[in-house]
Amino acid sequence: MPLFFLIPLFTGLITGYFFNKKNDEIGYIAGVFTAISVILCLILSPWQVQLGLLMLVLVGSNQLLRKIY
């Protein structure tokens, strides 16, 4: 399984980490870049990773709904 989909994820996370403390426009731009890179990473990831994330979200949402009701 090629791991090239991790490149935008790590780039975005590193950018978001470095500019997390900034209150300027550069901090907002870095936040938008991080969100776009995470979405791009999810699109480029193999189907096995996407299926695993989907199962994680479904199990997590079921547990949250049980706590609420």
C-alpha positions in Angstrom: 0.0 0.0 0.0 1.6 3.3 -1.0 1.7 5.8 1.7 1.8 9.0 -0.4 -1.5 10.1 1.1 0.3 10.8 4.3 2.3 13.7 2.8 -0.6 16.3 2.8 -1.7 15.1 6.2 1.7 15.6 7.9 2.3 18.9 6.0 -1.0 20.2 7.2 -0.6 19.1 10.7 2.9 20.5 11.0 1.7 23.8 9.6 -1.2 23.9 12.0 1.1 23.1 14.9 3.5 25.9 14.1 0.9 28.5 13.5 -1.5 27.5 16.3 -0.5 30.3 18.6 -0.8 33.0 16.0 -3.8 35.4 16.1 -3.0 37.1 12.8 -4.4 36.3 9.4 -1.5 33.8 8.9 -2.9 31.7 11.7 -6.3 31.6 10.0 -4.8 30.8 6.6 -2.8 28.0 8.2 -5.9 26.6 9.8 -7.7 26.6 6.4 -4.7 24.9 4.9 -4.7 22.2 7.6 -8.4 21.5 7.1 -7.9 21.2 3.3 -4.9 19.0 3.6 -6.8 16.6 6.0 -9.7 16.4 3.6 -7.2 15.7 0.7 -5.6 13.0 2.8 -8.9 11.3 3.4 -9.7 11.4 -0.4 -6.3 10.1 -1.4 -6.2 7.3 1.3 -6.7 3.7 0.2 -10.1 2.1 0.7 -8.8 0.0 3.7 -8.0 3.2 5.6 -11.3 4.8 4.7 -13.2 1.7 5.7 -11.4 1.6 9.1 -12.2 5.3 9.7 -15.8 4.7 8.8 -16.1 1.8 11.3 -14.4 4.0 13.9 -16.9 6.8 13.4 -19.9 4.4 13.4 -18.8 2.7 16.7 -17.9 6.1 18.3 -21.3 7.6 17.3 -23.2 4.7 18.7 -21.4 5.0 22.0 -22.1 8.7 22.1 -25.8 8.2 21.3 -26.0 5.6 24.1 -24.6 8.1 26.6 -27.1 10.7 25.6 -30.3 8.6 25.8 
